[in-house]
Amino acid sequence: MKAYFIRRLLLVLPTMIGITLLVFTVTRFAPGGPMESILQAAVAGGDDGGGSGGSDNKSGQLSTEDLEDLEEEYGYDKNVVHAYGQWLGVMPKETLISKKEFGGETVDKNLDTSKQLKLVLLGSDRVVEVQINREEGSEVSLKSFQYLDGSDPLDDGWALRIESPADRAERWARREKKDVSDCTEVYDYRAVAYKKRFTGLIQGDLGRSQQYGDTVWSMVLARIPIALYFGILSTLIIYGTCIPLGVVKAISHRSWFDNLSSIMIFVGYAIPGYALGALLVVFLGAQMGLFPIFGLTSEGFDDLSVFGQMKDLAHHTVLPVICYVISGFAFLTMMMKNNLMDNLSADYVRTAMSKGVTFRRAVIGHAFRNSFIPIATGLGGLITLFVGGSMLIERVFDIQGFGMLQFQAVMDKDIPVIMGTLTISAFLMLMGNILSDIIVAMVDPRIKFN
C-alpha cells in the first residue's frame, strides 16, 4: 500500500503542471487581458482629452516603447511555453531591461564596418559600450560589450542581445496580429541589456496582482483566516449534527421524527445557499434588523473588548454559516441513515444480537463503523472547503474570503491572482483525494490499495 501512495504523490507534480499549463494558456489567449485593458484605458484617456494636435498618432495611444515595456512586464514578448516556464520558475526572467538603438545608417552588408553606442544600465546607472560588426558577408554580431573603464559587465550578472530589424518587425507582427509584410515601421539594430533572475512558483513567488499591485501571496494569506474560520465552523456544524441525526433517523425509521426531519432537510437542500442568503439579508437583515447585512465585523471592531469582539463576530457569522451548511445537511444525513440501515439489516449484526449483544452496542460497535466508511471517502475533500469557501455566498454578504478573491480575479482578468489561487486550490484538491484514501484505509483495514 505504501507503493500506491508513493505513486499517487508522484503523480501530483505532472497533474499540477497539466492543470496550470492549460489555464495559463487559456488566460493568455482569452480576450480582455492586461494588455488590452491598458490599451483601452489609454485610448479612452486620449478620447477624453479631446485634443487634436498635429501628431499623426491619436492622443492617448501608447508608443512602441511603452507597448514593448508592457509586453516584457507581463511576459507577452515570449511564446506560451517560455512564458509558462518563467511563471513556473524553471526559466529565468529578464529584469532591469535597458534598450537603445544604434542609430544612423544600419550596418552595411557589403562593407566591413562596425557601429557602437553607449548604454546606461538600469538599476546601476553605469554606462556600457556596445559594438557590433558584420560577419561572413551578411550576419551582424556582437563585437564588444564592456564598461567604459574596460571591465566586463558579465561579471555583474548582465547579459546582452542584439535585436535585428527583422526581429523587431516579427515582434510587431505578433503584437498587432498581422503579417510581417504589413509592418511600416523602420527599425534599426538595437542593443538590449538585462539581468536574468529565476523567480516563479518553484521559488515561492506567485507574482503581483495586476489590479492592485500587491503580491499574490499577501492577498491569499490575508483571506485564508476567513476561509478557515467558515470552513472549520461549517464542517463542525455539519458533521457534528448530521451524523448523530442520521443515526437517530435510521433507528427511528418511518417515525414522525424521521418523516418531519426528512421534509425539513430536503426543503433546505432544494434552496441554493446564495439564494437563501439573499432572502435572509432582505428579511432578517434589512427589514427586521436582527442581523448585519454585510461584512464580518462592525465599524470600531478594534475598539471593542475581547468579549465584545467575539459577540460582534458571532453576530455577523450567523447568516453566512446558515447558508454554508444548508446544502450539506441533506446529503450527509441521508447517507449516514441509509448506510446504517443497510448495515443494521446485515447478517453480521443479527448474528451479534443473537449472541447477546445489546442493540446499542450493535449499532455503535458494529454497524456504525462500517456505515462511516463511505462518509470517510469525502473527508479529505474538506481541505479545499477550508480555503475554498463559496464565492457566491461571500459576494451576497460582502465577505472578503478566498472565494471572493477568486471571483474578483476572474472579473478583473487579474492573471497572476487567477494562477495563484488556482494553483493553491488544485494542489489542495489533489492532496485531499490522497488524504481521503488514507482515511478510508485507516477506518477499514480490510481495504488494500495496490
RAVENSUL-V14249 format. One record per pair of residues at least 4 apart in sequence whose ideal C-beta (glycine too) atoms are under 8 Angstrom apart, sorted by sequence separation. I is the first residue (numbers start at 1). J is the second residue. D is the distance in whole Angstrom. If there is no record, write none. Layout:
BEGIN
i=[I | I]
j=[J | J]
d=[D | D]
END
This chain:
BEGIN
i=[1 | 2 | 3 | 4 | 5 | 6 | 7 | 8 | 11 | 12 | 13 | 14 | 15 | 16 | 17 | 18 | 19 | 20 | 21 | 22 | 23 | 24 | 25 | 26 | 32 | 33 | 34 | 35 | 36 | 37 | 38 | 39 | 40 | 41 | 42 | 43 | 44 | 45 | 55 | 57 | 62 | 63 | 64 | 65 | 66 | 67 | 68 | 69 | 70 | 71 | 72 | 78 | 79 | 80 | 81 | 82 | 83 | 84 | 102 | 121 | 134 | 135 | 146 | 147 | 151 | 154 | 163 | 164 | 165 | 166 | 167 | 168 | 169 | 170 | 171 | 172 | 173 | 178 | 198 | 199 | 201 | 209 | 214 | 215 | 216 | 217 | 218 | 219 | 220 | 223 | 224 | 225 | 226 | 227 | 228 | 229 | 230 | 231 | 232 | 233 | 234 | 235 | 236 | 237 | 238 | 239 | 240 | 241 | 242 | 243 | 244 | 245 | 246 | 247 | 248 | 249 | 254 | 255 | 256 | 257 | 258 | 259 | 260 | 261 | 262 | 263 | 264 | 265 | 266 | 267 | 271 | 272 | 273 | 274 | 275 | 276 | 277 | 278 | 279 | 280 | 281 | 282 | 283 | 284 | 285 | 297 | 300 | 304 | 305 | 306 | 307 | 308 | 309 | 310 | 311 | 312 | 313 | 314 | 316 | 317 | 318 | 319 | 320 | 321 | 322 | 324 | 325 | 327 | 328 | 329 | 330 | 331 | 332 | 333 | 334 | 335 | 336 | 337 | 338 | 339 | 340 | 341 | 342 | 345 | 346 | 347 | 348 | 349 | 350 | 351 | 353 | 357 | 358 | 359 | 360 | 361 | 362 | 363 | 364 | 365 | 366 | 367 | 368 | 369 | 371 | 372 | 373 | 375 | 378 | 381 | 382 | 383 | 384 | 385 | 389 | 390 | 391 | 392 | 393 | 394 | 400 | 401 | 402 | 403 | 404 | 405 | 406 | 407 | 408 | 414 | 415 | 416 | 417 | 418 | 419 | 420 | 421 | 422 | 423 | 424 | 425 | 426 | 427 | 428 | 429 | 430 | 431 | 432 | 433 | 434 | 435 | 436 | 437 | 438 | 439 | 440 | 441 | 28 | 31 | 32 | 62 | 71 | 72 | 78 | 85 | 86 | 102 | 108 | 120 | 121 | 134 | 135 | 146 | 147 | 153 | 154 | 163 | 173 | 178 | 198 | 200 | 201 | 208 | 209 | 214 | 252 | 253 | 254 | 271 | 280 | 281 | 282 | 283 | 285 | 304 | 344 | 345 | 352 | 353 | 357 | 361 | 362 | 363 | 389 | 394 | 399 | 400 | 409 | 412 | 413 | 27 | 53 | 57 | 70 | 71 | 85 | 86 | 107 | 120 | 121 | 134 | 135 | 146 | 147 | 172 | 173 | 176 | 199 | 208 | 209 | 252 | 284 | 285 | 292 | 343 | 353 | 393 | 394 | 408 | 441 | 52 | 76 | 86 | 107 | 120 | 121 | 133 | 134 | 145 | 146 | 153 | 173 | 208 | 209 | 212 | 284 | 285 | 286 | 394 | 440 | 441 | 51 | 62 | 75 | 78 | 107 | 119 | 132 | 133 | 145 | 172 | 207 | 208 | 249 | 285 | 301 | 304 | 357 | 409 | 410 | 441 | 68 | 82 | 118 | 119 | 132 | 145 | 173 | 206 | 207 | 248 | 249 | 352 | 353 | 357 | 394 | 395 | 408 | 409 | 49 | 118 | 119 | 132 | 133 | 170 | 173 | 206 | 209 | 352 | 393 | 394 | 49 | 75 | 104 | 118 | 119 | 131 | 132 | 169 | 172 | 206 | 280 | 301 | 392 | 406 | 46 | 48 | 75 | 117 | 118 | 130 | 131 | 205 | 249 | 281 | 297 | 389 | 391 | 395 | 405 | 406 | 409 | 437 | 46 | 47 | 102 | 116 | 117 | 131 | 172 | 204 | 249 | 281 | 349 | 389 | 390 | 391 | 394 | 46 | 102 | 103 | 116 | 130 | 131 | 166 | 169 | 206 | 298 | 352 | 388 | 389 | 43 | 45 | 46 | 102 | 116 | 129 | 130 | 145 | 297 | 387 | 388 | 389 | 391 | 406 | 44 | 101 | 115 | 116 | 129 | 169 | 245 | 297 | 391 | 405 | 406 | 43 | 100 | 114 | 115 | 128 | 129 | 168 | 296 | 349 | 42 | 43 | 75 | 114 | 128 | 129 | 142 | 169 | 298 | 344 | 348 | 349 | 42 | 100 | 114 | 128 | 129 | 168 | 297 | 344 | 402 | 406 | 42 | 113 | 114 | 127 | 128 | 142 | 296 | 98 | 112 | 113 | 126 | 127 | 141 | 165 | 295 | 296 | 346 | 72 | 98 | 112 | 140 | 165 | 168 | 39 | 98 | 111 | 165 | 292 | 340 | 343 | 344 | 38 | 98 | 140 | 165 | 291 | 292 | 343 | 72 | 96 | 97 | 107 | 109 | 128 | 164 | 291 | 343 | 96 | 107 | 108 | 163 | 96 | 107 | 126 | 162 | 163 | 291 | 292 | 340 | 343 | 109 | 116 | 162 | 163 | 291 | 340 | 343 | 109 | 114 | 162 | 163 | 342 | 102 | 118 | 128 | 130 | 132 | 161 | 162 | 68 | 160 | 161 | 339 | 340 | 38 | 121 | 124 | 160 | 339 | 107 | 160 | 339 | 65 | 159 | 160 | 285 | 339 | 35 | 158 | 159 | 284 | 336 | 339 | 34 | 35 | 158 | 159 | 336 | 339 | 121 | 158 | 159 | 387 | 388 | 157 | 281 | 387 | 35 | 157 | 280 | 335 | 336 | 34 | 153 | 335 | 388 | 33 | 35 | 384 | 387 | 277 | 280 | 277 | 280 | 332 | 384 | 383 | 384 | 276 | 277 | 383 | 276 | 28 | 381 | 383 | 384 | 140 | 274 | 383 | 273 | 276 | 382 | 273 | 380 | 381 | 28 | 380 | 381 | 383 | 273 | 380 | 273 | 380 | 25 | 28 | 271 | 272 | 380 | 381 | 24 | 379 | 380 | 132 | 269 | 379 | 380 | 268 | 269 | 378 | 380 | 24 | 25 | 106 | 132 | 268 | 377 | 380 | 24 | 269 | 376 | 379 | 130 | 268 | 269 | 268 | 269 | 377 | 21 | 24 | 130 | 376 | 377 | 20 | 265 | 266 | 376 | 128 | 265 | 324 | 323 | 373 | 376 | 20 | 265 | 265 | 324 | 226 | 323 | 373 | 17 | 372 | 373 | 119 | 121 | 123 | 261 | 262 | 320 | 323 | 115 | 117 | 119 | 320 | 323 | 369 | 370 | 369 | 320 | 319 | 320 | 106 | 107 | 106 | 104 | 233 | 237 | 249 | 253 | 103 | 102 | 242 | 246 | 250 | 101 | 102 | 230 | 234 | 238 | 242 | 246 | 250 | 101 | 102 | 233 | 237 | 241 | 245 | 246 | 249 | 250 | 253 | 101 | 102 | 243 | 246 | 247 | 100 | 230 | 234 | 238 | 242 | 246 | 247 | 250 | 99 | 100 | 230 | 233 | 234 | 238 | 242 | 245 | 246 | 250 | 99 | 99 | 239 | 243 | 247 | 77 | 98 | 99 | 230 | 234 | 238 | 242 | 246 | 250 | 97 | 98 | 97 | 98 | 97 | 96 | 76 | 95 | 96 | 71 | 94 | 95 | 94 | 95 | 94 | 95 | 295 | 68 | 93 | 294 | 295 | 296 | 71 | 92 | 93 | 293 | 294 | 295 | 296 | 92 | 93 | 92 | 93 | 91 | 93 | 64 | 67 | 90 | 89 | 89 | 90 | 89 | 88 | 89 | 90 | 251 | 87 | 88 | 89 | 86 | 87 | 88 | 89 | 277 | 281 | 89 | 247 | 274 | 277 | 281 | 273 | 274 | 278 | 273 | 274 | 277 | 87 | 272 | 273 | 277 | 64 | 247 | 274 | 274 | 243 | 243 | 74 | 235 | 235 | 231 | 234 | 235 | 231 | 232 | 231 | 231 | 231 | 228 | 231 | 227 | 228 | 230 | 227 | 227 | 227 | 224 | 226 | 230 | 230 | 226 | 226 | 227 | 226 | 227 | 34 | 226 | 227 | 223 | 222 | 223 | 224 | 223 | 20 | 223 | 220 | 223 | 220 | 219 | 211 | 219 | 209 | 216 | 220 | 211 | 216 | 220 | 210 | 212 | 211 | 217 | 210 | 216 | 220 | 209 | 210 | 216 | 210 | 211 | 209 | 210 | 208 | 209 | 207 | 206 | 207 | 206 | 207 | 206 | 206 | 201 | 87 | 74 | 37 | 34 | 33 | 32 | 34 | 33 | 30 | 27 | 28 | 27 | 27 | 27 | 23 | 24 | 23 | 20 | 23 | 20 | 19 | 20 | 20 | 16 | 19 | 16 | 15 | 16 | 16 | 12 | 15 | 12 | 12 | 12 | 8 | 9 | 8 | 5 | 8 | 5 | 4 | 5 | 1 | 5 | 4 | 4 | 1 | 1 | 1]
j=[5 | 6 | 7 | 8 | 9 | 10 | 11 | 12 | 15 | 16 | 17 | 18 | 19 | 20 | 21 | 22 | 23 | 24 | 25 | 26 | 27 | 28 | 29 | 30 | 36 | 37 | 38 | 39 | 40 | 41 | 42 | 43 | 44 | 45 | 46 | 47 | 48 | 49 | 59 | 61 | 66 | 67 | 68 | 69 | 70 | 71 | 72 | 73 | 74 | 75 | 76 | 82 | 83 | 84 | 85 | 86 | 87 | 88 | 106 | 125 | 138 | 139 | 150 | 151 | 155 | 158 | 167 | 168 | 169 | 170 | 171 | 172 | 173 | 174 | 175 | 176 | 177 | 182 | 202 | 203 | 205 | 213 | 218 | 219 | 220 | 221 | 222 | 223 | 224 | 227 | 228 | 229 | 230 | 231 | 232 | 233 | 234 | 235 | 236 | 237 | 238 | 239 | 240 | 241 | 242 | 243 | 244 | 245 | 246 | 247 | 248 | 249 | 250 | 251 | 252 | 253 | 258 | 259 | 260 | 261 | 262 | 263 | 264 | 265 | 266 | 267 | 268 | 269 | 270 | 271 | 275 | 276 | 277 | 278 | 279 | 280 | 281 | 282 | 283 | 284 | 285 | 286 | 287 | 288 | 289 | 301 | 304 | 308 | 309 | 310 | 311 | 312 | 313 | 314 | 315 | 316 | 317 | 318 | 320 | 321 | 322 | 323 | 324 | 325 | 326 | 328 | 329 | 331 | 332 | 333 | 334 | 335 | 336 | 337 | 338 | 339 | 340 | 341 | 342 | 343 | 344 | 345 | 346 | 349 | 350 | 351 | 352 | 353 | 354 | 355 | 357 | 361 | 362 | 363 | 364 | 365 | 366 | 367 | 368 | 369 | 370 | 371 | 372 | 373 | 375 | 376 | 377 | 379 | 382 | 385 | 386 | 387 | 388 | 389 | 393 | 394 | 395 | 396 | 397 | 398 | 404 | 405 | 406 | 407 | 408 | 409 | 410 | 411 | 412 | 418 | 419 | 420 | 421 | 422 | 423 | 424 | 425 | 426 | 427 | 428 | 429 | 430 | 431 | 432 | 433 | 434 | 435 | 436 | 437 | 438 | 439 | 440 | 441 | 442 | 443 | 444 | 445 | 33 | 36 | 37 | 67 | 76 | 77 | 83 | 90 | 91 | 107 | 113 | 125 | 126 | 139 | 140 | 151 | 152 | 158 | 159 | 168 | 178 | 183 | 203 | 205 | 206 | 213 | 214 | 219 | 257 | 258 | 259 | 276 | 285 | 286 | 287 | 288 | 290 | 309 | 349 | 350 | 357 | 358 | 362 | 366 | 367 | 368 | 394 | 399 | 404 | 405 | 414 | 417 | 418 | 33 | 59 | 63 | 76 | 77 | 91 | 92 | 113 | 126 | 127 | 140 | 141 | 152 | 153 | 178 | 179 | 182 | 205 | 214 | 215 | 258 | 290 | 291 | 298 | 349 | 359 | 399 | 400 | 414 | 447 | 59 | 83 | 93 | 114 | 127 | 128 | 140 | 141 | 152 | 153 | 160 | 180 | 215 | 216 | 219 | 291 | 292 | 293 | 401 | 447 | 448 | 59 | 70 | 83 | 86 | 115 | 127 | 140 | 141 | 153 | 180 | 215 | 216 | 257 | 293 | 309 | 312 | 365 | 417 | 418 | 449 | 77 | 91 | 127 | 128 | 141 | 154 | 182 | 215 | 216 | 257 | 258 | 361 | 362 | 366 | 403 | 404 | 417 | 418 | 59 | 128 | 129 | 142 | 143 | 180 | 183 | 216 | 219 | 362 | 403 | 404 | 60 | 86 | 115 | 129 | 130 | 142 | 143 | 180 | 183 | 217 | 291 | 312 | 403 | 417 | 58 | 60 | 87 | 129 | 130 | 142 | 143 | 217 | 261 | 293 | 309 | 401 | 403 | 407 | 417 | 418 | 421 | 449 | 59 | 60 | 115 | 129 | 130 | 144 | 185 | 217 | 262 | 294 | 362 | 402 | 403 | 404 | 407 | 60 | 116 | 117 | 130 | 144 | 145 | 180 | 183 | 220 | 312 | 366 | 402 | 403 | 58 | 60 | 61 | 117 | 131 | 144 | 145 | 160 | 312 | 402 | 403 | 404 | 406 | 421 | 60 | 117 | 131 | 132 | 145 | 185 | 261 | 313 | 407 | 421 | 422 | 60 | 117 | 131 | 132 | 145 | 146 | 185 | 313 | 366 | 60 | 61 | 93 | 132 | 146 | 147 | 160 | 187 | 316 | 362 | 366 | 367 | 61 | 119 | 133 | 147 | 148 | 187 | 316 | 363 | 421 | 425 | 62 | 133 | 134 | 147 | 148 | 162 | 316 | 119 | 133 | 134 | 147 | 148 | 162 | 186 | 316 | 317 | 367 | 94 | 120 | 134 | 162 | 187 | 190 | 62 | 121 | 134 | 188 | 315 | 363 | 366 | 367 | 62 | 122 | 164 | 189 | 315 | 316 | 367 | 97 | 121 | 122 | 132 | 134 | 153 | 189 | 316 | 368 | 122 | 133 | 134 | 189 | 123 | 134 | 153 | 189 | 190 | 318 | 319 | 367 | 370 | 137 | 144 | 190 | 191 | 319 | 368 | 371 | 138 | 143 | 191 | 192 | 371 | 132 | 148 | 158 | 160 | 162 | 191 | 192 | 99 | 191 | 192 | 370 | 371 | 70 | 153 | 156 | 192 | 371 | 140 | 193 | 372 | 99 | 193 | 194 | 319 | 373 | 70 | 193 | 194 | 319 | 371 | 374 | 70 | 71 | 194 | 195 | 372 | 375 | 158 | 195 | 196 | 424 | 425 | 195 | 319 | 425 | 74 | 196 | 319 | 374 | 375 | 74 | 193 | 375 | 428 | 74 | 76 | 425 | 428 | 319 | 322 | 320 | 323 | 375 | 428 | 428 | 429 | 322 | 323 | 429 | 323 | 76 | 429 | 431 | 432 | 189 | 323 | 432 | 323 | 326 | 432 | 324 | 431 | 432 | 80 | 432 | 433 | 435 | 326 | 433 | 327 | 434 | 80 | 83 | 326 | 327 | 435 | 436 | 80 | 435 | 436 | 189 | 326 | 436 | 437 | 326 | 327 | 436 | 438 | 83 | 84 | 165 | 191 | 327 | 436 | 439 | 84 | 329 | 436 | 439 | 191 | 329 | 330 | 330 | 331 | 439 | 84 | 87 | 193 | 439 | 440 | 84 | 329 | 330 | 440 | 193 | 330 | 390 | 390 | 440 | 443 | 88 | 333 | 334 | 393 | 296 | 393 | 443 | 88 | 443 | 444 | 191 | 193 | 195 | 333 | 334 | 393 | 396 | 189 | 191 | 193 | 394 | 397 | 443 | 444 | 444 | 397 | 397 | 399 | 188 | 189 | 189 | 188 | 317 | 321 | 333 | 337 | 188 | 188 | 328 | 332 | 336 | 188 | 189 | 317 | 321 | 325 | 329 | 333 | 337 | 189 | 190 | 321 | 325 | 329 | 333 | 334 | 337 | 338 | 341 | 190 | 191 | 332 | 335 | 336 | 190 | 320 | 324 | 328 | 332 | 336 | 337 | 340 | 190 | 191 | 321 | 324 | 325 | 329 | 333 | 336 | 337 | 341 | 191 | 192 | 332 | 336 | 340 | 171 | 192 | 193 | 324 | 328 | 332 | 336 | 340 | 344 | 192 | 193 | 193 | 194 | 194 | 194 | 175 | 194 | 195 | 171 | 194 | 195 | 195 | 196 | 196 | 197 | 397 | 171 | 196 | 397 | 398 | 399 | 175 | 196 | 197 | 397 | 398 | 399 | 400 | 197 | 198 | 198 | 199 | 198 | 200 | 172 | 175 | 198 | 198 | 199 | 200 | 200 | 200 | 201 | 202 | 363 | 200 | 201 | 202 | 200 | 201 | 202 | 203 | 392 | 396 | 205 | 363 | 390 | 393 | 397 | 390 | 392 | 396 | 392 | 393 | 396 | 207 | 392 | 393 | 397 | 185 | 368 | 395 | 396 | 372 | 375 | 210 | 382 | 385 | 382 | 385 | 386 | 385 | 386 | 386 | 387 | 388 | 386 | 389 | 386 | 387 | 389 | 387 | 388 | 389 | 387 | 389 | 399 | 401 | 399 | 400 | 401 | 401 | 402 | 210 | 402 | 403 | 400 | 400 | 401 | 402 | 402 | 201 | 404 | 402 | 405 | 405 | 405 | 408 | 417 | 409 | 416 | 420 | 412 | 417 | 421 | 412 | 414 | 414 | 420 | 414 | 420 | 424 | 414 | 415 | 421 | 416 | 417 | 416 | 417 | 416 | 417 | 416 | 416 | 419 | 419 | 420 | 420 | 423 | 423 | 419 | 415 | 413 | 413 | 413 | 413 | 415 | 415 | 413 | 413 | 415 | 415 | 418 | 419 | 418 | 419 | 419 | 419 | 422 | 422 | 422 | 423 | 426 | 423 | 426 | 426 | 426 | 427 | 430 | 427 | 430 | 430 | 431 | 434 | 433 | 434 | 434 | 434 | 437 | 437 | 437 | 438 | 441 | 449 | 449 | 450 | 448 | 449 | 450]
d=[7 | 6 | 6 | 7 | 6 | 6 | 6 | 7 | 6 | 6 | 7 | 6 | 6 | 6 | 6 | 6 | 7 | 6 | 6 | 6 | 6 | 6 | 7 | 6 | 6 | 7 | 6 | 6 | 6 | 6 | 6 | 6 | 6 | 6 | 7 | 6 | 6 | 7 | 8 | 5 | 4 | 7 | 6 | 6 | 7 | 6 | 6 | 6 | 6 | 8 | 8 | 4 | 7 | 6 | 6 | 7 | 7 | 6 | 8 | 7 | 7 | 5 | 6 | 5 | 7 | 6 | 5 | 7 | 6 | 6 | 7 | 7 | 6 | 7 | 6 | 6 | 8 | 4 | 8 | 5 | 7 | 6 | 5 | 7 | 6 | 6 | 6 | 7 | 6 | 6 | 6 | 6 | 7 | 6 | 6 | 6 | 6 | 6 | 6 | 6 | 6 | 6 | 5 | 6 | 6 | 6 | 8 | 6 | 6 | 7 | 6 | 6 | 6 | 6 | 6 | 7 | 6 | 7 | 6 | 6 | 6 | 7 | 7 | 6 | 6 | 6 | 6 | 6 | 6 | 7 | 6 | 7 | 6 | 7 | 7 | 6 | 6 | 6 | 6 | 5 | 5 | 5 | 5 | 5 | 7 | 4 | 7 | 3 | 7 | 7 | 6 | 6 | 6 | 6 | 6 | 7 | 6 | 7 | 8 | 5 | 7 | 7 | 6 | 6 | 6 | 8 | 6 | 8 | 6 | 6 | 6 | 6 | 6 | 6 | 6 | 6 | 6 | 6 | 6 | 6 | 6 | 7 | 7 | 7 | 7 | 6 | 6 | 6 | 6 | 7 | 5 | 5 | 7 | 6 | 6 | 5 | 5 | 5 | 5 | 8 | 7 | 6 | 6 | 8 | 8 | 6 | 7 | 7 | 8 | 7 | 6 | 7 | 5 | 8 | 7 | 6 | 6 | 7 | 6 | 8 | 5 | 7 | 7 | 6 | 6 | 6 | 7 | 6 | 6 | 6 | 6 | 6 | 6 | 6 | 6 | 7 | 6 | 6 | 6 | 6 | 6 | 7 | 6 | 6 | 7 | 7 | 6 | 6 | 7 | 7 | 6 | 6 | 6 | 6 | 6 | 6 | 7 | 7 | 7 | 7 | 5 | 4 | 5 | 5 | 5 | 5 | 8 | 5 | 6 | 5 | 7 | 7 | 7 | 8 | 4 | 7 | 6 | 5 | 8 | 6 | 6 | 7 | 6 | 5 | 5 | 6 | 6 | 7 | 5 | 7 | 6 | 6 | 6 | 7 | 5 | 6 | 8 | 4 | 8 | 5 | 8 | 6 | 6 | 6 | 4 | 6 | 7 | 4 | 8 | 8 | 7 | 7 | 8 | 8 | 4 | 4 | 7 | 6 | 8 | 7 | 6 | 5 | 6 | 6 | 8 | 6 | 8 | 5 | 7 | 8 | 5 | 5 | 5 | 7 | 6 | 7 | 8 | 7 | 7 | 5 | 7 | 7 | 5 | 8 | 6 | 6 | 7 | 8 | 8 | 7 | 8 | 5 | 5 | 6 | 7 | 5 | 7 | 6 | 5 | 6 | 8 | 5 | 8 | 4 | 7 | 6 | 7 | 6 | 7 | 6 | 8 | 7 | 7 | 8 | 4 | 6 | 6 | 8 | 4 | 6 | 7 | 7 | 6 | 5 | 5 | 7 | 8 | 7 | 7 | 6 | 7 | 5 | 8 | 5 | 8 | 5 | 6 | 8 | 5 | 5 | 7 | 8 | 6 | 4 | 6 | 6 | 4 | 6 | 5 | 8 | 4 | 6 | 6 | 7 | 6 | 6 | 8 | 6 | 5 | 5 | 6 | 7 | 6 | 8 | 8 | 5 | 8 | 7 | 8 | 8 | 7 | 4 | 8 | 6 | 5 | 8 | 4 | 4 | 6 | 7 | 8 | 6 | 6 | 4 | 7 | 5 | 6 | 6 | 4 | 6 | 8 | 7 | 8 | 5 | 5 | 5 | 6 | 8 | 2 | 8 | 7 | 6 | 7 | 8 | 8 | 5 | 8 | 5 | 6 | 6 | 4 | 7 | 4 | 6 | 5 | 4 | 7 | 5 | 5 | 6 | 5 | 6 | 7 | 6 | 5 | 7 | 8 | 7 | 8 | 8 | 7 | 7 | 6 | 4 | 6 | 8 | 6 | 6 | 6 | 6 | 6 | 6 | 8 | 7 | 6 | 5 | 7 | 8 | 6 | 7 | 8 | 7 | 6 | 7 | 8 | 7 | 5 | 6 | 5 | 4 | 6 | 6 | 4 | 6 | 7 | 7 | 8 | 5 | 7 | 8 | 7 | 8 | 6 | 5 | 6 | 7 | 7 | 6 | 5 | 7 | 8 | 6 | 7 | 8 | 7 | 7 | 6 | 7 | 4 | 7 | 7 | 5 | 8 | 7 | 6 | 7 | 8 | 5 | 8 | 5 | 7 | 7 | 7 | 5 | 4 | 6 | 7 | 7 | 7 | 7 | 5 | 6 | 8 | 8 | 4 | 8 | 7 | 7 | 4 | 6 | 8 | 6 | 5 | 6 | 8 | 6 | 5 | 7 | 8 | 7 | 8 | 5 | 7 | 5 | 6 | 6 | 6 | 6 | 8 | 7 | 8 | 8 | 7 | 6 | 8 | 8 | 8 | 6 | 5 | 8 | 4 | 6 | 7 | 7 | 7 | 4 | 5 | 5 | 8 | 8 | 7 | 8 | 7 | 8 | 6 | 6 | 6 | 7 | 7 | 6 | 8 | 7 | 7 | 7 | 8 | 7 | 7 | 6 | 6 | 7 | 6 | 5 | 7 | 7 | 7 | 7 | 5 | 6 | 7 | 5 | 7 | 6 | 8 | 8 | 6 | 6 | 6 | 7 | 7 | 7 | 7 | 7 | 5 | 5 | 5 | 7 | 4 | 8 | 5 | 8 | 8 | 6 | 6 | 6 | 7 | 4 | 4 | 6 | 7 | 7 | 8 | 5 | 6 | 4 | 7 | 7 | 6 | 6 | 6 | 7 | 6 | 7 | 7 | 7 | 3 | 7 | 7 | 7 | 3 | 7 | 8 | 6 | 7 | 5 | 6 | 7 | 8 | 8 | 8 | 7 | 8 | 7 | 5 | 6 | 5 | 7 | 7 | 5 | 4 | 6 | 3 | 7 | 7 | 8 | 6 | 6 | 8 | 5 | 6 | 8 | 5 | 6 | 5 | 7 | 5 | 7 | 8 | 6 | 5 | 8 | 6 | 7 | 6 | 7 | 5 | 6 | 8 | 6 | 5 | 6 | 6 | 8 | 8 | 8 | 6 | 7 | 7 | 6 | 6 | 8 | 8 | 7 | 8 | 8 | 5 | 7 | 6 | 6 | 7 | 6 | 8 | 7 | 7 | 7 | 8 | 6 | 6 | 7 | 7 | 7 | 5 | 5 | 8 | 6 | 5 | 6 | 5 | 5 | 7 | 7 | 6 | 5 | 7 | 5 | 7 | 4 | 8 | 6 | 5 | 7 | 7 | 7 | 7 | 7 | 7 | 4 | 5 | 4 | 3 | 8 | 4 | 6 | 6 | 7 | 8 | 5 | 7 | 4 | 8 | 4 | 5 | 7 | 5 | 7 | 5 | 6 | 7 | 7 | 8 | 6 | 7 | 6 | 6 | 7 | 7 | 6 | 5 | 7 | 7 | 5 | 6 | 8 | 7 | 5 | 8 | 4 | 5 | 7 | 8 | 7 | 5 | 7 | 7 | 7 | 6 | 6 | 5 | 7 | 4 | 5 | 8 | 4 | 7 | 8 | 6 | 8 | 5 | 6 | 8 | 8 | 8 | 6 | 8 | 6 | 6 | 7 | 3 | 5 | 5 | 7 | 7 | 5 | 5 | 4 | 6 | 7 | 6 | 5 | 8 | 6 | 7 | 7 | 7 | 5 | 7 | 6 | 4 | 6 | 7 | 5 | 4 | 7 | 8 | 5 | 6 | 7 | 7 | 8 | 5 | 8 | 8 | 7 | 6 | 7 | 7 | 7 | 8 | 5 | 6 | 4 | 7 | 8 | 5 | 7 | 6 | 7 | 6 | 5 | 7 | 5 | 6 | 8 | 8 | 7 | 6 | 7 | 5 | 4 | 4 | 5 | 7 | 7 | 6 | 8 | 5 | 7 | 5 | 8 | 7 | 7 | 5 | 7 | 6 | 8 | 7 | 8 | 5 | 6 | 5 | 6 | 7 | 8 | 8 | 5 | 7 | 5 | 4 | 7 | 6 | 7 | 8 | 6 | 8 | 6 | 8 | 6 | 5 | 4 | 6 | 8 | 7 | 7 | 4 | 7 | 7 | 7 | 8 | 7 | 7 | 6 | 5 | 7 | 7 | 8 | 8 | 8 | 5 | 6 | 7 | 7 | 6 | 7 | 7 | 6 | 7 | 7 | 6 | 7 | 7 | 5 | 6 | 8 | 6 | 7 | 7 | 6 | 5 | 7 | 8 | 8 | 7 | 5 | 7 | 7 | 7 | 8 | 7 | 7 | 7 | 4 | 6 | 6 | 5 | 8]
END
